[in-house]
Amino acid sequence: MFWRMFLLLASLTWLSPAEGQVKRKIKRGRRNKSEAQLVLNPGGFQVAWEVGHEVINDSLSTFIHPNLVLRYGLRQGTDFSIEINALNTKQSGYSTKKNTPGIEPLLLGVDHVFLKETEHRPSIVGSMQLALPFAASASFKANHLGPSVQFSAGRTVRKADIASLSAGLFWDGFSTVPIYSYGFDYLLQWSNYAASASCFGFLGSGLPQHNLDLSMFWQPSETLQLGVTAGVGLNQAAHKKYISVSGQIGFGSNRPGKEKGHY
């Protein structure tokens, strides 16, 4: 009896940190990178969605169904957003397989244009989000609030293309130590189409991760965008691969680059 109780307690002690590590691995994924998005006018509203599959390592993968973002234009250059991530994780080992559906902590965010682009300087955009640990399903609750801050500098190239650099930091909700993020994005636009390359990564709290995503977008109108993304990890610590389809529809919005200072 004593040994049974001991083994049970030992198993619970081992499984609890393991579950936390799984959630932390998921947190540092594609949904923490910067995204190209339609430009919102004051009072404009936008719905963005993404469905995808991410292979984190040989024993862990996630199916996102969907990532949903609602954005509202508070005033010129300032947007408010609510983001929800519904996903299913799949863990596989030598003898066990486990599927865990759930919803990650709700994210509240604000994007603000601090400097508009001119002939002599790039635009500077700040993005702030706060993850609410209590606004999640039981399997994905975090221990703390998860704030994040990111700044992006972007410049129009060849009249329509946009190149940008970003840097930021965020807390994953399980540790008080921040994780640093970086990114370089290039958006190429022609006719009703666009293509982007995004190199991004995460530093701190473990081995650094470096990733590369390539995306194609179709923009049949000023308010609608559909896309597909494929990505790979560039080093062993990064998530192995990713593929997704996405869409954005806006009411009172424009394509990126139509108004300098937004992208």
N, C-alpha and C positions, 0 to 999 in steps of 0.2 A: 504493500500500500504506500509506504513512504517513497519508494523508488518511482512508483507511478505518478505521485504528486510532484516529485522532483522533476521528472521528465516533462510533465505537462507545463510546469512553471518555466522551465528552461526553454521549451518550444515557444511559449508566448513571448518571452523576453527576446528571443532571436527573431521572431516574425515581426514584431512591432517596428524595430528599426529598419528591417528589410522593406516593409511596406512604405515607410517614410522615404527611404532611399529611392524606391521606385517612383514615387510621386515627384521627388526632386529631379530625377532624371527626365521625367516627362516635362516638367516646368521649363527646363532649358532647351526648348525646341523651337520649331519654326514660328510659333505664335508669339515669340518674344522678339522677333526681328521687325525692322521698319517695313512698311508696306506702301506701295504706290496707291493713291486713291483719288477719286474724283474730287474736284474743288467745290466746297459748299458755299453758297451765298447766305447772307443773313436770313434766318427763317427757313432755310432749306433743310431737307430731311433726306437721309440716305440709309439704305439697308444693304449690308455687305455680308456675304456668306461664303464659306469654304468647306468642302468635304474632301478629306484626304486620308492617306495611310502613311505612317512614319515608322520605319524600322530603326529602333534605337540601338539594339545590339542583337546578338544571335538568340537571346532568350526573351527579349522584351520588344513589343511593338504596340502602336496605338492606332485606332481608327477614329478619326474625328468626324462627327456626324450631327450637327455641323459646328463650325466656329461661326457665330453670328454676332455682327456688330451693328448697332443702331447709332447713327450720328445726327446731331442737330446743330445748325449754324447759329450760335448765339449772337454774333455780330461779325463784321468784316474782319477776317483773320483769326477768329476764335470759334472752335467747335467743341461740343460736349459729346461724349460717347458712353455707351453701355455695351459691354462685351460678355458673351456667354460661350463657354466651351463645353460641349457635350461630347464625350468620348468613351471608347471601350478599350481597355488595356488587355493585352494577351501575354501571359507569362508561360513559358514552356521550359521544363527541365528534363532531366533524365527520366524521371518517373511520374511527374505531375504536370498538369496543364491547368491554367486558371484564367478565366475571363472576368474582368471587373468593369461593368458599365457605371457611368456616373457623370456628374457635372462638376467642373473645377470652380474655384471661388469666383464670384461675380466681379467684374472689373469695371470701375468707373474711371473715365479719363477726360482730359482736356488737352487740346492742341491749340497752340497760339503762335502766330507769326510775330516774332520780335523785330525782325528787320526784313524789309522787302528788297528784292533784287534790284540793283541798278547797274549801270555800265561798269562801275568800279568795284562792286562788292557782290557777294552771293547773298541769297536770302538765308535767314536763320530762323528755324522753326523749333519750338520746344514742345515735347509731348510728355505728359504726366499721367500716370495711372495708379489706381489703388485697388488691390485685390482684397476682397472682404472674406476672411476665412470662414465666417459663420454662414455665408450665403453660398453653400456648396452641399453636394450630397455627402453622406456619411463616409464614403470611401475616399473622398478627395478633400476633406477638410484639412486646413493648415493650422499651425500653432499660433501664428502671429499675422498681423496686417502685412500685406505685401506691396509696398510702394515701389514705383519705378519712375525714373526720369531719363529722358533722352533728348539730345539736341542734334539737329541735322543742318548742315550747310549745303545748299544746292544752287546750281547755276545752269541757266539755259545754254545749250551748245548747238550751234548750227540752226538757230531759230526755233527748233521744235524739240530737240533732244534735251534730256535733263541728266546731269551728273551730280551726285550728292555723296557726302561723307557724314557719318553719324557716330556718336559715342554716347554712352549712358551707363547707368547702373540700376540694378533692381535687387530686391530682396524676395526670395522664393517663398516666404511664409513659414519655413521650417528652421531657419537660422537667422541670427542677427548680423551675420557677416554678408556684405553685399557682393553681388556678382557683376562684373563689368562687361559691357557689350560694345562691339564696334561693327561698322558696316560700310561698305562701298557699293553704291548702286548706279547703274547707267540705264536710262530709259530711252529707247529709240522709237520714234513715232513717225508713221507715214500713212497717208490716206485714213482709212478706218481701222488701222492695225497698230499695234505697239509690241515691242519685245524688250525684255529687261534681263540684265545679269546682276546678281546680288552676291557679293562675297561678305560674309558676316561671321561673327564668332563670339565666344564667351570666355572670360578670364577670371581666375580666382575660384576659391572653393573647389579645389580639385584640379585635374589636368585641363589645360586649355582646349577649347573646341573651335574648329574652323570649318566652315561650310560654304558650298556654292550652290545657288539656285538659278535656274534659267526658266523664264516665263514667256508665254505668248498671250496677247490680249486682242480681242475683237471689240471695237467700239462702234456699233451701228448708229449711235446717236450721242448727243451731248450728255445724256443722262443714264446710259446703259453701257456696261462693260462686262464681258465674259472672258474667262481666262483659264489656262492650264499651266501648272508648275511642276517641274521635276528637279530634284536636288540630290546632292551626295555630300557625305562627310569627307573632308580633306585630310583628316588625321584619324588615328585609331580611337581617340577619346570622343570624337564627334558622333552624332547620330548617323547611321549608315546611309539611309536613303529615304526619299520622300517623294510623293506624287499626289497631286490634288487638282480639283477643278473648283472654280470660284466664279462669283458674279457680284456686281454692284449695280444698284438702281437708285437713282437720286431724283428728287423733286426740288428744283432750284439749285442745280449743280452744273459744273463744266468739266471738261477733260483737264488732266494735269498740264500745266504750262500755259493755259489760257490766261491766267492771271498771275503775274510774277509775285513771288512770295509764297505761293502754294505749289505743292507737287506731291 
